[in-house]
Every structure is written in C-alpha cells, then in structure tokens.
Amino acid sequence: MAKFPNSPSFTGPFTPVRVEADVEDLMVTGDIPVDIDGAFYRVQPDPKHPPLLGDDIAFNGDGAISMFRFKNGRVDLKQRYVRTDKYRLEAAAGRALFGAYRNPLFDDPSVKGRFRGTANTNAFFHGGYLYGLKEDSPAVAMDPNTLETYGYTNFDGTVNSPTFTAHPKIDPHTGNMCAFGYAAKGLLTRDMVYYEITPDGRKVKEVWFEIPYYAMMHDYGLTKDYAIFHVVPSTSSWERLEANLPHFGFDTTKEVHLVVLPRNGGKEDIRIFTAPNLFASHVMNAFNDGTKIHFDTPEAKNNMFPFFPDWHGAPFNPAEAASRLTRWTVDMDSNSGEFESRERLTEFVGEFPRIDDRYASEPYRHGWMLGMGEGPGARASLGHVDLATGKVRSWQAGPGRQLQEPCFIPKSAKAAEGEGYIVQIQPHLDDGQSDLLLFDAQRVDEGPLATIHIPYRMRFGLHGNWVPGEELEKAKGKPAPSLFA
C-alpha cells in the first residue's frame, strides 16, 4: 500500500496524482480556432512511490509528460510517465530506491552509479524526438506521437557528459539545438560543457570550461554570436549532502557572474562579468548588437526558492523574492569586468518568462510571464509584456485557481511576432480537476478564448513547449536514437 508522508511536499496541491491517461476529444467551453494544429507538451514531477527517506522536496517526483494534441478544433490528451532508469528500477522493486533530491549518498546500494534523473523539468522537441529533461542527467529520448520512452540518448555517441540542460535553445537560423551541461565532470564540480547539435543529431560544437563556483545553472541566454551563462549563488557542498540538507542553498555573500562564450570561439575567448548579489533563474531572451549583449531575466533581490533555503539560516523573505523582468547589458569590448547596466523593463511581478520562440536569440518585442503578485490574497495571473510600449496586459485567475507556465503558439509559420495564442494549465484547488486555457496572445486581458476541461487534477508543472503538426507527421516512423549503454 502506497502511503505518502503527511508533509507539505505530498499534500494539498502537491498530492501525487500518478495518472497515465488517453482522453479523446476533451470537453471545451468556448471555441478552439480550427487553424491550430500541433501539440502542447508539458511535464510535471509526480512521485510514483513514497520517498525512500520518509520525505523529500516536491521537485524530486518522477516526470510525467502531458501531450495536448490540437487538430480540427478539438483536443486529445495523452499522459505518460517517462521511463527513466530510476522509474524502471523502482517499478521492478515496487518501492523507492533513490534517496533525496540531487543527493546519491543515501540511495539504496543496488542503484549505486545509475543515472538518478527524473526527466521532470522540461519536454523539448528537436529533430523528430521529444526529450524528457532534468539537468542532473542526460536527455531522455521519446517518441513525440506515442510518448514511448527510448532511453538516455548519447546523440550518436558524441555527447557523453552525465548532465544535459533542461533549457536547450533552438537557433532559429540553423535549427541547431544549443545546450549545455553543468557539474559535467561529476556532482558539485565547476565543469561545464556547451554543445550545438544539428536537427539530424550531429554534434557540431563542443566547448568545455569552468565557472567561478558550483551553482544551479538552470537556464541560460543564447544570441546570434554568444552563449551567456548566469552564475547565481544557489550552491552546494559535500558537507550539505552528508548532513542530508536540501541540495541547494542560496548564499547572499557571493557575487553574481555572467560567463560569456563566443559561439565561434573556445574557452580562451570567454569573458566573465560580475555584479552584486541578487537572484535570477529563468531567461526570457537574449540578443546582441555587435559586442554589446542584452540578457533579459526576472530579477529579485533575494532567493525565490524557499525549498532551497538560505545558506546562512536566514528565514525566507517573500517581499525580497518578488522578481521583475530586468535587462542586463555587458560589452565584450569593454575593459571592465562589471555589468554595463541593469535596466528594469516592467513592474509586473512574475516569473516563467516566455517568448515567441521564432525570435529566440534575436531582438524581440513580445513576452509573457506567470504573474505571482505581491502580498496576502494575491492571485496568479498571466501577463503580456510589450517591450516596445512598456505596457502590460494581464488576466487574473479566479479564487481557488492556480496557473502554470504559459506557452506561445504561432498562428502560422509566417505570422508576425507575437501573433498567435497562449496555452496555460489552470489547476483547481477545490474539485480535483484542471483546465487548459487558450488565449489570444496579445489580448490576454480579455480572458480565455477557450477553456479545455481536463477530467483530473494536473500536479504543479514546470516547463513545456509547442510542436507544429507538420513536425509530428515527419517524426512518425523515425527509428530509435543511439542510447547510453
């Protein structure tokens, strides 16, 4: 009998769902435009077994990917667990075998040395495969139409680092997947590796380098000429792991760095820029004008993640955790090792920033964020930020409703920037169900065009992406990729 702990990580909105499903023709309130053809994929951490050590953080759940297939004005839903090594080994044993989040010291001896990843952070499409991603392990390749898991891929034997980012970027000019791994030579190491991989799975770029200190390198910025890595002090140590403390802690005494790698260069061409202590995690977009680089990220004064507590024991400070979209600018031709500027782009408080991905690495106008509000009674919201006018349009969820990360759908391949739709999961806190909301991307304040009803509760999700229907058709029948032994 599965008995999960009566703790904040496993109760209320974090109660495990453990659902795999096929639901055809979901019920809809409103109308779905018939021109929408493709699939929205998103992933949620959803623990299959009670935790080995009695409790854990909610982010350590097994990855379950939801696929919402839009076609002819209807939506079909498919949800499957990613069959990672962890999932398969624990399914065979009938119980948890892996210990705490990012801490192998307390694992069952039978799984020593195995990949510990849960593939619970992003569902990302490239070159005919869907990838289940978690940054402490390699990419898990899947069939994008059936959600069948192939396994951890090594990209034809050319990508052998034990870690792969949960936030790859697609270069819109080449179609290459630009990615990286951190702790790339072992847990807690400062080693990083940057890759570029073609749509047919060939690695065409690989650069190894070190960052100033070990940190949670969750996201990064890509421009036409540069890869930019923000080193923010959510950090760790063997002493923390040995004490079975949460893997990461935020150290308010450390500086922040931007590590800038020219994409046509090597580690000897890297420049490092430094700023005072602050918090930033996700990146909305980045672009460069010659040697001047602009990097847009929601910035907060202090740690946003209460589940990764203050390194020195200070209590979590919600007011200082409020993040606002900020543009960091550095100049590769400057003799200074400091940021040229940090310009706040909006007062809208939010995170999980998204853009029209066709404009990744380029100057852009439109962005969307999950609004988090400030103070007691603040409700989740969806915000559209127009960087040309500085205006924000927003829509607020009702009482008893949560919202998750937005995702942009272009109206067509040739549509203007920002012309399309936003999809966003809305879990209910009261009746155990959820919705998928569909908005006009530039008129989100007018409310959903359609509310697509999901007949069960979606657990909190992390990241997801849209894949056009023509890409899904081309992926049918594609053979399994090369895998790690």
C-alpha positions in Angstrom: 0.0 0.0 0.0 1.4 3.4 -1.0 1.5 5.7 1.9 2.9 9.1 1.2 4.0 11.4 4.1 1.7 13.9 5.5 4.1 16.8 4.7 3.8 19.9 2.6 5.5 18.2 -0.4 2.9 15.5 -0.6 -0.4 17.1 0.5 -2.8 19.7 -0.8 -1.9 20.9 -4.3 1.3 18.7 -4.1 -0.6 15.5 -3.5 0.7 12.9 -6.0 -1.7 12.2 -9.0 0.1 9.1 -10.5 -2.1 9.1 -13.7 -1.4 7.8 -17.1 -4.3 8.5 -19.5 -5.7 8.7 -23.0 -8.7 11.0 -23.2 -10.1 11.8 -26.7 -11.9 15.0 -27.6 -11.8 16.9 -24.3 -14.8 18.9 -23.4 -14.5 22.6 -24.2 -16.1 25.9 -23.1 -15.7 28.4 -25.9 -14.2 27.7 -29.3 -10.8 26.4 -30.4 -9.7 28.0 -33.7 -9.5 25.3 -36.3 -6.2 26.7 -37.6 -4.4 25.4 -34.5 -2.6 22.1 -35.5 0.1 20.7 -33.2 0.8 19.5 -29.7 1.5 21.3 -26.4 3.7 19.2 -24.2 4.3 19.9 -20.6 5.9 17.9 -17.7 5.1 17.6 -14.0 7.1 16.0 -11.1 4.7 13.2 -9.9 6.3 10.7 -7.5 5.3 7.1 -8.3 6.5 5.7 -5.0 6.6 7.2 -1.4 10.1 8.7 -0.8 12.8 6.4 0.4 13.9 8.6 3.3 10.4 9.5 4.5 10.1 12.9 2.9 11.6 14.9 0.1 11.0 18.2 -1.8 8.2 18.2 -4.4 10.7 18.8 -7.2 12.0 15.2 -7.0 9.0 13.5 -8.4 9.1 11.2 -11.4 8.5 13.1 -14.7 5.0 12.7 -16.2 4.5 14.3 -19.6 1.1 15.5 -20.9 0.5 15.9 -24.6 -2.4 18.0 -25.8 -3.0 17.3 -29.5 -4.8 20.2 -31.2 -6.4 19.5 -34.6 -9.7 20.4 -36.4 -11.0 22.4 -33.4 -10.6 19.6 -30.9 -8.0 18.4 -28.3 -7.0 14.9 -27.4 -4.9 14.3 -24.2 -2.2 11.6 -23.7 -0.2 11.4 -20.4 2.7 9.1 -19.7 5.5 8.7 -17.2 9.0 9.0 -18.7 10.6 5.5 -18.2 13.9 6.8 -16.9 16.4 4.3 -15.3 15.0 5.4 -11.9 11.4 4.7 -12.9 12.2 1.3 -14.3 14.4 0.2 -11.4 11.9 1.3 -8.8 9.0 -0.2 -10.8 10.8 -3.6 -10.7 11.5 -3.3 -7.0 8.0 -2.0 -6.2 9.4 0.8 -4.0 11.7 3.8 -4.0 15.4 3.1 -4.3 16.8 6.6 -4.8 17.1 9.0 -1.9 16.9 12.7 -1.6 16.9 15.3 -4.4 20.4 15.5 -6.0 22.0 13.5 -3.2 23.2 10.0 -4.0 24.7 9.4 -0.6 21.6 7.8 0.9 20.5 5.7 -2.2 19.8 2.0 -1.9 23.2 0.2 -2.7 21.5 -1.6 -5.6 21.4 1.6 -7.7 24.8 3.0 -7.0 26.3 4.6 -10.1 23.0 4.7 -12.0 21.6 7.8 -13.6 19.3 9.5 -10.9 17.4 11.8 -13.3 13.6 12.0 -13.2 13.1 13.8 -16.6 10.6 16.1 -14.7 11.7 19.6 -15.8 11.1 20.1 -19.5 9.5 18.4 -22.5 11.5 19.6 -25.5 11.3 18.7 -29.2 14.1 18.6 -31.7 14.9 16.6 -34.9 11.9 14.3 -34.6 12.4 13.3 -31.0 10.8 14.5 -27.8 13.2 14.9 -24.9 12.4 14.5 -21.3 14.9 16.7 -19.5 16.3 17.0 -15.9 19.6 18.8 -15.6 21.3 16.3 -13.4 21.3 13.5 -16.1 21.4 13.0 -19.9 18.5 13.7 -22.2 15.8 11.0 -22.4 14.6 10.4 -26.0 10.9 9.7 -26.6 8.5 9.2 -29.5 6.6 12.5 -29.8 3.5 10.9 -31.1 3.1 7.9 -28.7 5.2 9.1 -25.7 7.1 5.8 -25.8 10.4 6.2 -23.9 13.6 5.1 -25.8 16.1 5.9 -23.1 19.0 8.2 -22.3 20.5 9.3 -25.6 24.2 10.0 -26.4 23.5 11.6 -29.8 25.2 9.0 -31.9 27.9 8.6 -29.3 29.1 12.2 -29.4 27.6 13.7 -26.2 28.9 11.8 -23.2 28.7 14.2 -20.3 26.5 12.8 -17.5 24.4 16.0 -17.4 22.3 17.9 -20.0 20.4 21.1 -19.5 16.6 21.3 -19.0 16.6 24.5 -21.1 18.1 24.0 -24.6 17.5 26.7 -27.2 16.9 26.3 -30.9 18.9 28.7 -33.1 16.2 29.9 -35.5 18.8 30.5 -38.2 20.4 27.0 -38.3 17.8 24.8 -36.5 20.6 23.6 -34.2 19.8 22.7 -30.6 22.2 24.7 -28.4 22.6 23.1 -25.0 25.0 22.6 -22.1 25.7 20.5 -19.1 26.8 21.6 -15.6 28.5 19.5 -13.0 29.6 17.9 -16.2 32.6 16.0 -14.8 30.8 14.9 -11.6 28.5 16.1 -8.9 29.4 19.5 -7.4 32.2 20.2 -9.9 32.6 23.6 -11.6 32.9 22.0 -15.0 30.5 22.9 -17.8 30.2 21.9 -21.5 28.4 23.7 -24.3 27.0 21.8 -27.3 25.4 22.6 -30.6 23.5 19.7 -32.2 22.0 19.7 -35.7 18.4 18.6 -36.4 19.8 15.2 -37.7 21.5 14.6 -34.4 25.1 15.6 -35.3 27.2 17.4 -32.7 28.9 20.3 -34.4 30.2 22.3 -31.4 31.7 21.3 -28.0 33.4 23.6 -25.6 34.5 22.7 -22.0 35.1 25.3 -19.4 34.8 26.1 -15.7 32.5 28.6 -13.8 33.6 30.6 -10.7 31.8 28.3 -8.3 29.4 25.4 -8.4 25.8 26.7 -8.8 22.4 25.7 -10.1 22.9 26.5 -13.8 19.2 26.0 -14.7 18.8 28.3 -17.7 21.0 30.4 -20.0 20.9 33.0 -22.7 21.6 32.5 -26.4 22.3 35.2 -29.0 23.4 35.0 -32.6 27.0 35.3 -31.5 27.2 34.3 -27.8 26.1 31.8 -25.2 25.6 33.5 -21.8 25.6 31.7 -18.5 24.4 33.5 -15.3 26.1 32.1 -12.2 23.8 32.9 -9.3 24.7 31.5 -5.8 22.2 28.7 -5.4 25.1 26.5 -4.5 26.0 23.3 -2.5 28.8 21.3 -0.9 29.6 17.8 0.2 29.1 18.9 3.8 25.4 19.8 3.0 24.9 16.4 1.3 26.5 14.5 4.1 24.2 16.2 6.6 21.2 15.4 4.3 20.3 19.1 4.0 18.5 20.4 0.8 21.0 20.1 -2.0 21.0 23.8 -2.8 21.2 26.8 -0.5 21.2 30.5 -1.5 24.4 32.3 -0.4 23.8 36.0 0.0 27.5 36.7 0.4 28.5 35.6 -3.1 28.7 37.8 -6.2 26.8 37.0 -9.4 28.6 36.4 -12.7 27.8 36.4 -16.4 30.1 33.9 -18.2 30.0 34.8 -21.9 31.2 32.3 -24.5 31.6 33.5 -28.2 29.8 30.8 -30.2 32.6 30.9 -32.8 35.3 30.6 -30.2 36.7 28.5 -27.4 37.2 28.6 -23.7 40.1 31.0 -24.1 37.7 33.6 -25.6 35.3 33.6 -22.5 34.7 36.8 -20.6 33.3 36.9 -17.1 31.4 39.9 -15.8 30.4 40.5 -12.2 27.5 42.1 -10.3 26.5 42.3 -6.6 24.5 39.5 -5.0 20.9 39.0 -6.4 18.7 36.2 -7.6 17.7 35.2 -11.1 16.8 31.9 -12.6 14.9 31.8 -16.0 15.8 33.8 -19.1 13.2 35.4 -21.3 15.6 36.1 -24.2 19.0 37.5 -25.1 20.4 39.2 -28.1 23.5 41.1 -29.1 24.2 44.3 -31.1 27.8 43.7 -32.1 29.8 43.2 -29.0 27.1 44.6 -26.7 24.9 41.8 -25.2 21.4 42.2 -23.7 20.2 39.5 -21.4 16.6 39.6 -20.1 15.7 37.8 -16.9 13.3 38.2 -14.0 15.5 39.5 -11.2 14.8 39.5 -7.4 16.7 41.0 -4.5 16.9 37.6 -2.8 16.2 33.9 -3.2 12.9 32.9 -4.8 13.0 29.3 -3.8 12.0 28.6 -0.2 12.7 24.9 -0.7 16.4 25.8 -1.3 16.9 27.7 2.0 19.3 30.5 2.9 22.8 29.2 3.2 23.3 31.0 6.5 19.9 30.2 8.0 18.0 33.4 7.4 14.2 33.0 7.0 12.7 33.1 3.6 11.7 36.7 2.7 8.7 36.8 0.3 9.0 40.6 -0.3 12.6 40.3 -1.5 11.7 37.3 -3.6 9.4 39.3 -5.9 11.0 39.2 -9.4 10.7 41.8 -12.2 11.9 41.5 -15.8 15.3 43.2 -16.0 17.8 43.7 -18.8 21.4 43.0 -18.0 23.8 44.6 -20.5 27.5 43.8 -20.9 30.0 44.8 -23.6 32.7 42.3 -24.8 34.8 45.2 -26.0 34.8 46.8 -22.6 37.8 46.7 -20.3 35.5 46.5 -17.3 34.6 43.2 -15.7 31.3 44.6 -14.5 27.8 44.8 -15.9 27.3 48.0 -18.0 23.7 48.3 -16.7 20.7 46.5 -15.2 17.5 48.1 -16.5 14.1 47.1 -15.1 11.7 46.6 -18.1 8.4 46.3 -16.2 7.0 46.5 -12.7 4.9 43.4 -13.3 5.9 40.8 -10.7 6.3 37.4 -12.3 8.5 34.5 -13.5 8.4 31.6 -16.0 9.1 34.1 -18.9 8.3 33.0 -22.5 8.6 34.5 -25.9 7.6 33.7 -29.5 10.4 31.1 -29.9 10.9 32.0 -33.5 12.7 35.2 -32.1 15.0 33.3 -29.7 18.5 34.9 -29.8 17.2 38.0 -31.7 15.8 41.4 -30.8 12.1 40.9 -29.9 9.0 42.8 -28.7 6.6 40.4 -27.0 6.9 38.3 -23.8 4.6 36.5 -21.5 5.0 35.7 -17.8 3.3 33.8 -15.0 2.2 36.7 -12.7 2.8 36.0 -9.0 1.5 39.2 -7.4 2.6 40.6 -4.1 1.1 40.5 -0.6 -1.7 38.5 1.0 -4.5 37.5 -1.2 -2.5 38.0 -4.4 -3.8 35.7 -7.2 -1.9 34.0 -10.1 -2.1 35.8 -13.4 -1.0 35.8 -17.0 0.9 38.9 -18.2 1.7 40.0 -21.7 4.7 42.5 -21.8 5.0 44.7 -24.8 8.6 45.8 -24.7 8.1 48.4 -27.5 5.5 50.3 -25.5 6.3 49.2 -21.9 2.6 48.3 -21.4 1.5 45.1 -19.7 -1.9 43.4 -20.3 -2.8 40.8 -17.7 -5.6 38.4 -16.7 -6.1 37.2 -13.2 -7.2 33.7 -12.3 -10.2 33.4 -10.0 -10.3 32.2 -6.4 -9.3 28.6 -5.9 -7.4 28.5 -9.2 -3.7 28.3 -9.9 -1.8 28.9 -13.1 1.3 27.3 -14.6 3.9 28.4 -17.1 2.5 30.0 -20.3 3.5 28.7 -23.8 3.2 30.6 -27.1 1.7 29.1 -30.3 2.3 31.0 -33.6 -0.8 31.5 -35.6 1.2 30.3 -38.6 4.8 29.8 -39.6 4.8 33.2 -41.3 2.8 35.1 -38.8 4.2 38.3 -37.3 6.0 38.1 -34.0 3.5 37.5 -31.2 0.6 36.8 -33.5 -0.9 33.7 -32.1 -2.1 32.1 -28.9 -1.1 31.3 -25.3 -1.8 28.0 -23.6 -1.6 27.6 -19.9 -2.6 25.0 -17.3 -5.1 26.1 -14.6 -5.3 23.6 -11.7 -8.3 23.8 -9.4 -7.7 23.7 -5.7 -11.3 22.6 -4.8 -12.6 19.9 -7.1 -9.6 17.8 -8.2 -9.7 18.9 -11.8 -7.8 21.2 -14.1 -8.2 23.2 -17.3 -6.0 24.1 -20.3 -6.7 27.8 -21.1 -6.3 29.2 -24.6 -5.8 33.0 -25.0 -5.3 35.4 -27.9 -1.6 36.1 -27.2 -1.8 39.9 -27.4 -5.2 40.2 -25.8 -4.8 38.1 -22.7 -6.7 40.7 -20.6 -9.9 39.7 -22.4 -9.8 36.3 -20.9 -9.6 32.8 -22.5 -10.9 32.1 -25.9 -11.5 28.5 -24.8 -11.3 26.6 -21.6 -10.4 22.9 -22.2 -11.6 20.8 -19.3 -9.2 18.1 -18.0 -11.0 15.3 -16.1 -8.4 15.0 -13.4 -6.0 17.3 -11.5 -2.7 18.3 -13.0 0.0 18.4 -10.4 2.2 21.5 -10.4 4.2 21.6 -13.7 7.4 23.1 -14.7 8.1 23.6 -18.4 6.6 22.8 -21.8 6.7 23.6 -25.5 4.6 23.7 -28.7 5.3 21.4 -31.7 3.6 22.1 -35.1 1.5 19.3 -36.5 3.7 19.0 -39.6 6.7 18.2 -37.4 4.8 15.5 -35.7 3.9 13.9 -39.0 7.5 14.0 -40.2 8.5 12.3 -36.9 6.3 9.2 -37.5 8.3 6.1 -38.1 11.6 7.6 -37.0 13.9 4.9 -35.6 15.1 4.9 -32.1 18.2 7.0 -31.4 21.5 5.9 -30.1 21.5 5.3 -26.3 23.8 5.2 -23.4 24.7 1.6 -22.6 
